[in-house]
Every structure is written in C-alpha cells, then in structure tokens.
Amino acid sequence: MISTNPNKRFTTGTGNENRSSTTEPIVPTLTSVADTALKPVGLTTRITLVQPSLTPVDDTSAVNGQEKTEVETAVRTANPTLPTGTIVTVATNGDATVTFPDGYRQVITNTVSERPTSQIPTLNPVDTDDTKVTGTGVAGATIEVTLPDGSKKTTTVGANGKWEVSLDAPLAKDAVVKATQKEVGKEKQVMKFQQQSYQPQRIHLHRIIQLKQLSIILLN
C-alpha cells in the first residue's frame, strides 16, 4: 500500500503492513526526455536469417503477386523457426523484408532469378482445307493454340516431339493462328502463323497445245 505521509514509503505483503522501508523523502529524477518513451522489448535471442533458395520469376524487376507469395514461402521454408507473428513482405524487385514481433526488421536480397525461357514451338503451314493444326515442340511441354475467333485448344507434345489439335471448321484465307509452348518451370514462348491459301498452278489443255505448237515451229 502507499502511505499518505510524503516522507515515508511503505511496502505491501504479509507481515509488512505499515512498516516503513525508509524515512528519507523519495524524489524521482529524470535524466532525459527519452527515458519517458516506451521502448519495445527485444527478442531474448536474435534469429540469424538463412538465405532462401532462388525463386524463378518472369521479370526480376517486376515481381508479380503470385511470385511474391512464392518468395515469402521460400523465406519461411528456409527459416522454419521464425516467431509467431513475424511478417514477411516482398518488394517488386524480390527483396524480402522480415519484420519480427518486436518491430526489428531485416531485409533479404537476391531472392529471385530470371525464369528460363521455353523453346519456340514450330507451327506447320495450314491450308483452308486442313482439319487440324500441327507442329513440333519439346516432349511433355504444353501447347496452347489460339484460333482466329479467339478460342483456344490445348494439347501436350508427344514423346516424338510432335503435337496437333483438331479444327472444328476449316480456316478462312489469311486467318492468323498462334501456338504457345510452356515447358515446366519456364516462361512460355509464342509462334504466330498467318494462313495463306494456295493452289497448285493449273496449266490448261489449250495452253499445252500452244506450247507444243511453239516447240514444233522452233524445231522447224
């Protein structure tokens, strides 16, 4: 309990009631204004962060939302003992800021790498009477074919390196077809082909007769 006598200080507890611990007046001292500020209590043992494995991204200067989540996962996987309440935020350049529950922060750099690029698929010429689109690519890769009407068809490159998708209707003259190849863990690549209808050159019978007549004249 607290004494009403300003010249005495009392303590509380069994057997200590009304017992003065000192008869000297207590005058608080303030060494600086900073002493009045609340200061966060640091962690008993500061954690040394482990560098996470590199996260492949499409553009190391513009890390997107999904890629940021992958970077955060990599940081937490490499540091499984992070205290509960630790926040990991990832910048557009991939830098990860780790904020501990007591407010202490550390930044991890070099967390991302440029994603390897898939090979460009081949797209065979398509004529107006063809019933499918064909080409070649990397075995196991995913091929997405975009047709002139915007519809898409997906297939997988076979073990022989070839792929094909069926057409619901023949393509019109000058139609544009795109094929995108996406290998596992790599950035996709696109090949575009503009269909141009062609026909074998026809030589009519009267033209053949004229040519024969010309040959006879020349020989004579």
FENZIHU-V838060 format. One record per residue. N is the residue number from 1. RES is the residue in three letters. SS is DSSP state (~ for helix, > for strand, _ for the rest). PSI is psi in degrees with one decimal (* if undefined). Layout:
N:RES:SS:PSI / N:RES:SS:PSI
This chain:
1:MET:_:165.1 / 2:ILE:_:129.2 / 3:SER:_:149.3 / 4:THR:_:-10.4 / 5:ASN:_:116.9 / 6:PRO:_:-12.2 / 7:ASN:_:2.6 / 8:LYS:_:151.0 / 9:ARG:>:133.4 / 10:PHE:>:153.7 / 11:THR:_:159.1 / 12:THR:_:161.5 / 13:GLY:_:162.0 / 14:THR:_:127.1 / 15:GLY:_:-2.5 / 16:ASN:_:0.0 / 17:GLU:_:139.1 / 18:ASN:_:23.2 / 19:ARG:_:120.6 / 20:SER:>:136.7 / 21:SER:>:-16.5 / 22:THR:>:155.3 / 23:THR:_:-0.5 / 24:GLU:_:141.0 / 25:PRO:_:142.8 / 26:ILE:_:118.4 / 27:VAL:_:110.5 / 28:PRO:_:146.4 / 29:THR:_:149.4 / 30:LEU:_:112.4 / 31:THR:_:-32.6 / 32:SER:_:160.9 / 33:VAL:~:-31.1 / 34:ALA:~:-24.0 / 35:ASP:~:-19.0 / 36:THR:~:-10.9 / 37:ALA:_:144.1 / 38:LEU:_:131.0 / 39:LYS:_:135.8 / 40:PRO:_:144.3 / 41:VAL:_:121.3 / 42:GLY:_:165.9 / 43:LEU:_:145.1 / 44:THR:_:-42.9 / 45:THR:_:117.6 / 46:ARG:_:132.9 / 47:ILE:_:133.3 / 48:THR:_:116.5 / 49:LEU:_:142.9 / 50:VAL:_:136.1 / 51:GLN:_:126.1 / 52:PRO:_:166.4 / 53:SER:_:153.1 / 54:LEU:_:138.8 / 55:THR:>:121.1 / 56:PRO:>:133.0 / 57:VAL:>:161.7 / 58:ASP:_:-38.7 / 59:ASP:_:115.6 / 60:THR:_:-14.2 / 61:SER:_:-3.0 / 62:ALA:_:67.0 / 63:VAL:_:126.8 / 64:ASN:_:-179.9 / 65:GLY:~:-47.2 / 66:GLN:~:-40.4 / 67:GLU:~:-35.7 / 68:LYS:~:-39.3 / 69:THR:~:-39.1 / 70:GLU:~:-37.3 / 71:VAL:~:-44.9 / 72:GLU:~:-43.0 / 73:THR:~:-40.5 / 74:ALA:~:-39.6 / 75:VAL:~:-45.2 / 76:ARG:~:-33.0 / 77:THR:~:-39.8 / 78:ALA:~:-18.5 / 79:ASN:_:71.7 / 80:PRO:_:-11.8 / 81:THR:_:16.8 / 82:LEU:_:136.4 / 83:PRO:_:152.2 / 84:THR:_:133.3 / 85:GLY:_:-4.0 / 86:THR:_:134.4 / 87:ILE:>:134.1 / 88:VAL:>:119.0 / 89:THR:>:140.8 / 90:VAL:>:129.9 / 91:ALA:_:171.4 / 92:THR:_:-17.2 / 93:ASN:_:4.7 / 94:GLY:_:-10.9 / 95:ASP:_:132.2 / 96:ALA:>:122.0 / 97:THR:>:120.5 / 98:VAL:>:115.3 / 99:THR:>:116.5 / 100:PHE:_:162.3 / 101:PRO:_:-26.4 / 102:ASP:_:4.0 / 103:GLY:_:-10.3 / 104:TYR:_:139.9 / 105:ARG:>:147.1 / 106:GLN:>:144.2 / 107:VAL:>:130.1 / 108:ILE:>:124.2 / 109:THR:_:176.0 / 110:ASN:_:54.2 / 111:THR:_:-10.1 / 112:VAL:>:159.6 / 113:SER:>:154.5 / 114:GLU:>:130.2 / 115:ARG:_:134.3 / 116:PRO:_:151.2 / 117:THR:>:135.6 / 118:SER:_:156.6 / 119:GLN:_:151.1 / 120:ILE:_:127.9 / 121:PRO:_:160.3 / 122:THR:>:146.8 / 123:LEU:>:112.6 / 124:ASN:_:148.6 / 125:PRO:_:143.4 / 126:VAL:_:132.2 / 127:ASP:_:169.3 / 128:THR:_:-17.2 / 129:ASP:_:8.5 / 130:ASP:_:148.9 / 131:THR:_:0.3 / 132:LYS:>:161.9 / 133:VAL:>:132.8 / 134:THR:>:164.9 / 135:GLY:>:-168.5 / 136:THR:>:161.3 / 137:GLY:_:-162.3 / 138:VAL:_:128.1 / 139:ALA:_:128.5 / 140:GLY:_:-12.8 / 141:ALA:_:157.2 / 142:THR:>:131.2 / 143:ILE:>:128.3 / 144:GLU:>:119.3 / 145:VAL:>:125.2 / 146:THR:>:120.5 / 147:LEU:_:167.4 / 148:PRO:_:-30.7 / 149:ASP:_:3.8 / 150:GLY:_:-10.5 / 151:SER:_:154.7 / 152:LYS:>:146.5 / 153:LYS:>:137.4 / 154:THR:>:141.9 / 155:THR:>:175.1 / 156:THR:>:138.8 / 157:VAL:_:129.9 / 158:GLY:_:173.2 / 159:ALA:_:-23.4 / 160:ASN:_:2.2 / 161:GLY:_:8.1 / 162:LYS:>:154.4 / 163:TRP:>:161.6 / 164:GLU:>:151.0 / 165:VAL:>:143.2 / 166:SER:>:147.5 / 167:LEU:_:137.7 / 168:ASP:_:-24.3 / 169:ALA:_:152.4 / 170:PRO:_:152.3 / 171:LEU:_:145.5 / 172:ALA:_:163.1 / 173:LYS:_:139.7 / 174:ASP:_:14.1 / 175:ALA:_:146.8 / 176:VAL:>:128.4 / 177:VAL:>:136.6 / 178:LYS:>:141.1 / 179:ALA:>:126.5 / 180:THR:>:129.1 / 181:GLN:>:133.2 / 182:LYS:>:108.2 / 183:GLU:_:153.1 / 184:VAL:_:125.2 / 185:GLY:_:10.4 / 186:LYS:_:160.6 / 187:GLU:>:144.3 / 188:LYS:_:158.7 / 189:GLN:>:147.3 / 190:VAL:>:139.1 / 191:MET:>:130.6 / 192:LYS:>:140.4 / 193:PHE:>:129.3 / 194:GLN:>:116.6 / 195:GLN:_:131.2 / 196:GLN:_:118.2 / 197:SER:_:138.6 / 198:TYR:_:154.6 / 199:GLN:_:143.9 / 200:PRO:_:140.9 / 201:GLN:_:128.9 / 202:ARG:_:132.7 / 203:ILE:_:111.9 / 204:HIS:_:160.7 / 205:LEU:~:-42.8 / 206:HIS:~:-28.0 / 207:ARG:~:-38.9 / 208:ILE:~:-41.9 / 209:ILE:~:-42.1 / 210:GLN:~:-39.7 / 211:LEU:~:-40.2 / 212:LYS:~:-42.0 / 213:GLN:~:-39.4 / 214:LEU:~:-38.9 / 215:SER:~:-40.7 / 216:ILE:~:-41.5 / 217:ILE:~:-43.0 / 218:LEU:~:-38.3 / 219:LEU:~:-33.8 / 220:ASN:_:*
